[in-house]
């Protein structure tokens, strides 16, 4: 589960696309390319909460950093959202 920050607090200016969204996943002060898979969710607006699957470009590099309950951030140029890992697959 994560929350995109509202625009007024540094979040995105508008919603994501409806099918996928590419951004940086930050965990433990390390950065990884990821894609939010939005086919079943649709666009996500600034200030909204969402629970979506995330696909990593190099999953083998990030897996040691992931555990249920761990906090993460989503970034563009700056942090645009914060979340907590709820499941691993």
C-alpha atoms as an extended CHARMM CRD file, in Angstrom:
* protein
*
        89  EXT
         1         1  UNK       CA              0.0000000000        0.0000000000        0.0000000000  PROA      1               0.0000000000
         2         2  UNK       CA              1.3020000000        3.4540000000       -0.8120000000  PROA      2               0.0000000000
         3         3  UNK       CA              0.0980000000        7.0180000000       -0.9360000000  PROA      3               0.0000000000
         4         4  UNK       CA              1.0120000000        9.5540000000       -3.5740000000  PROA      4               0.0000000000
         5         5  UNK       CA              1.7240000000       12.8860000000       -1.8960000000  PROA      5               0.0000000000
         6         6  UNK       CA             -0.6640000000       15.7340000000       -2.7590000000  PROA      6               0.0000000000
         7         7  UNK       CA              0.6440000000       18.1880000000       -5.3650000000  PROA      7               0.0000000000
         8         8  UNK       CA              0.8820000000       20.9510000000       -2.7390000000  PROA      8               0.0000000000
         9         9  UNK       CA              3.2590000000       18.7500000000       -0.7000000000  PROA      9               0.0000000000
        10        10  UNK       CA              5.6160000000       17.9240000000       -3.5740000000  PROA      10              0.0000000000
        11        11  UNK       CA              3.5850000000       15.2080000000       -5.2900000000  PROA      11              0.0000000000
        12        12  UNK       CA              2.8370000000       14.7980000000       -8.9720000000  PROA      12              0.0000000000
        13        13  UNK       CA              1.0220000000       17.5020000000      -10.9190000000  PROA      13              0.0000000000
        14        14  UNK       CA             -1.5290000000       15.0390000000      -12.3120000000  PROA      14              0.0000000000
        15        15  UNK       CA             -2.5500000000       11.3740000000      -12.3870000000  PROA      15              0.0000000000
        16        16  UNK       CA             -0.5260000000        8.4410000000      -13.6570000000  PROA      16              0.0000000000
        17        17  UNK       CA             -1.4210000000        6.7340000000      -16.9100000000  PROA      17              0.0000000000
        18        18  UNK       CA             -4.1650000000        4.1050000000      -16.7140000000  PROA      18              0.0000000000
        19        19  UNK       CA             -2.0690000000        1.0090000000      -17.4380000000  PROA      19              0.0000000000
        20        20  UNK       CA              1.4440000000        1.4320000000      -16.0030000000  PROA      20              0.0000000000
        21        21  UNK       CA              3.6740000000        4.0130000000      -14.4320000000  PROA      21              0.0000000000
        22        22  UNK       CA              7.4850000000        4.0300000000      -14.4230000000  PROA      22              0.0000000000
        23        23  UNK       CA              9.3430000000        5.5650000000      -11.4990000000  PROA      23              0.0000000000
        24        24  UNK       CA             12.1570000000        5.0130000000       -9.0160000000  PROA      24              0.0000000000
        25        25  UNK       CA             11.6080000000        2.7770000000       -5.9750000000  PROA      25              0.0000000000
        26        26  UNK       CA             13.6830000000        3.8680000000       -2.9690000000  PROA      26              0.0000000000
        27        27  UNK       CA             14.3150000000        1.4800000000       -0.0960000000  PROA      27              0.0000000000
        28        28  UNK       CA             17.1720000000        1.5470000000        2.4420000000  PROA      28              0.0000000000
        29        29  UNK       CA             18.6470000000        4.6040000000        0.6510000000  PROA      29              0.0000000000
        30        30  UNK       CA             19.0610000000        2.5580000000       -2.5360000000  PROA      30              0.0000000000
        31        31  UNK       CA             17.2590000000        3.2050000000       -5.8120000000  PROA      31              0.0000000000
        32        32  UNK       CA             15.6840000000        0.7630000000       -8.2850000000  PROA      32              0.0000000000
        33        33  UNK       CA             13.7400000000        1.1530000000      -11.5440000000  PROA      33              0.0000000000
        34        34  UNK       CA             10.1790000000       -0.0810000000      -11.2380000000  PROA      34              0.0000000000
        35        35  UNK       CA              6.8110000000       -0.1460000000      -12.9960000000  PROA      35              0.0000000000
        36        36  UNK       CA              3.4950000000        0.1230000000      -11.1940000000  PROA      36              0.0000000000
        37        37  UNK       CA              1.0830000000       -2.2380000000      -12.9640000000  PROA      37              0.0000000000
        38        38  UNK       CA             -2.1770000000       -0.3060000000      -13.0890000000  PROA      38              0.0000000000
        39        39  UNK       CA             -4.3450000000       -2.3690000000      -15.4550000000  PROA      39              0.0000000000
        40        40  UNK       CA             -6.6960000000       -3.3900000000      -12.6200000000  PROA      40              0.0000000000
        41        41  UNK       CA             -6.4750000000       -0.0790000000      -10.7500000000  PROA      41              0.0000000000
        42        42  UNK       CA             -6.4840000000        2.6510000000      -13.3810000000  PROA      42              0.0000000000
        43        43  UNK       CA             -4.8730000000        6.0740000000      -12.9970000000  PROA      43              0.0000000000
        44        44  UNK       CA             -3.7750000000        7.1730000000       -9.5430000000  PROA      44              0.0000000000
        45        45  UNK       CA             -4.2160000000       10.8270000000       -8.5960000000  PROA      45              0.0000000000
        46        46  UNK       CA             -1.9940000000       12.9130000000       -6.3000000000  PROA      46              0.0000000000
        47        47  UNK       CA             -3.1050000000       12.4540000000       -2.6910000000  PROA      47              0.0000000000
        48        48  UNK       CA             -4.5910000000        8.9930000000       -3.4070000000  PROA      48              0.0000000000
        49        49  UNK       CA             -3.8810000000        5.6690000000       -1.7030000000  PROA      49              0.0000000000
        50        50  UNK       CA             -3.4160000000        2.5380000000       -3.8030000000  PROA      50              0.0000000000
        51        51  UNK       CA             -2.4070000000       -1.0880000000       -3.5710000000  PROA      51              0.0000000000
        52        52  UNK       CA             -0.8210000000       -2.2190000000       -6.8290000000  PROA      52              0.0000000000
        53        53  UNK       CA              1.6610000000       -4.8160000000       -8.0540000000  PROA      53              0.0000000000
        54        54  UNK       CA              5.1440000000       -3.4820000000       -8.7510000000  PROA      54              0.0000000000
        55        55  UNK       CA              7.5110000000       -4.9750000000      -11.2990000000  PROA      55              0.0000000000
        56        56  UNK       CA             11.2470000000       -4.2970000000      -11.0070000000  PROA      56              0.0000000000
        57        57  UNK       CA             13.6240000000       -3.9970000000      -13.9320000000  PROA      57              0.0000000000
        58        58  UNK       CA             16.2440000000       -6.0780000000      -12.0930000000  PROA      58              0.0000000000
        59        59  UNK       CA             14.2980000000       -7.9420000000       -9.4140000000  PROA      59              0.0000000000
        60        60  UNK       CA             17.3210000000      -10.0240000000       -8.3950000000  PROA      60              0.0000000000
        61        61  UNK       CA             19.0820000000       -6.8390000000       -7.2270000000  PROA      61              0.0000000000
        62        62  UNK       CA             16.2720000000       -5.5350000000       -5.0410000000  PROA      62              0.0000000000
        63        63  UNK       CA             14.9080000000       -8.7510000000       -3.4900000000  PROA      63              0.0000000000
        64        64  UNK       CA             17.4640000000       -8.7980000000       -0.6120000000  PROA      64              0.0000000000
        65        65  UNK       CA             16.2010000000       -5.3030000000        0.3820000000  PROA      65              0.0000000000
        66        66  UNK       CA             12.5070000000       -6.2430000000        0.5200000000  PROA      66              0.0000000000
        67        67  UNK       CA             10.5250000000       -7.5320000000        3.4720000000  PROA      67              0.0000000000
        68        68  UNK       CA              6.9020000000       -7.2690000000        4.5170000000  PROA      68              0.0000000000
        69        69  UNK       CA              6.2990000000       -4.1720000000        6.6140000000  PROA      69              0.0000000000
        70        70  UNK       CA              9.3000000000       -2.2670000000        5.2500000000  PROA      70              0.0000000000
        71        71  UNK       CA              8.7490000000        1.3540000000        4.2320000000  PROA      71              0.0000000000
        72        72  UNK       CA              9.6060000000        2.5600000000        0.7300000000  PROA      72              0.0000000000
        73        73  UNK       CA              9.3280000000        5.7290000000       -1.3450000000  PROA      73              0.0000000000
        74        74  UNK       CA              8.4170000000        6.3620000000       -4.9610000000  PROA      74              0.0000000000
        75        75  UNK       CA             10.4220000000        9.0420000000       -6.7520000000  PROA      75              0.0000000000
        76        76  UNK       CA             10.5100000000       11.0670000000       -9.9090000000  PROA      76              0.0000000000
        77        77  UNK       CA             12.9320000000       13.9640000000       -9.4070000000  PROA      77              0.0000000000
        78        78  UNK       CA             11.8660000000       14.0690000000       -5.7590000000  PROA      78              0.0000000000
        79        79  UNK       CA              9.8790000000       11.7620000000       -3.4920000000  PROA      79              0.0000000000
        80        80  UNK       CA              6.2810000000       11.6530000000       -4.6990000000  PROA      80              0.0000000000
        81        81  UNK       CA              4.8740000000        8.8910000000       -2.5100000000  PROA      81              0.0000000000
        82        82  UNK       CA              5.4690000000        6.6340000000        0.4750000000  PROA      82              0.0000000000
        83        83  UNK       CA              4.3560000000        3.0940000000        1.1290000000  PROA      83              0.0000000000
        84        84  UNK       CA              4.7560000000       -0.1110000000        3.0800000000  PROA      84              0.0000000000
        85        85  UNK       CA              5.4710000000       -3.5070000000        1.5150000000  PROA      85              0.0000000000
        86        86  UNK       CA              2.4840000000       -5.7950000000        2.1160000000  PROA      86              0.0000000000
        87        87  UNK       CA              3.3540000000       -8.8800000000        0.0620000000  PROA      87              0.0000000000
        88        88  UNK       CA              6.2430000000      -10.4290000000       -1.8590000000  PROA      88              0.0000000000
        89        89  UNK       CA              6.0370000000      -12.7320000000       -4.8400000000  PROA      89              0.0000000000
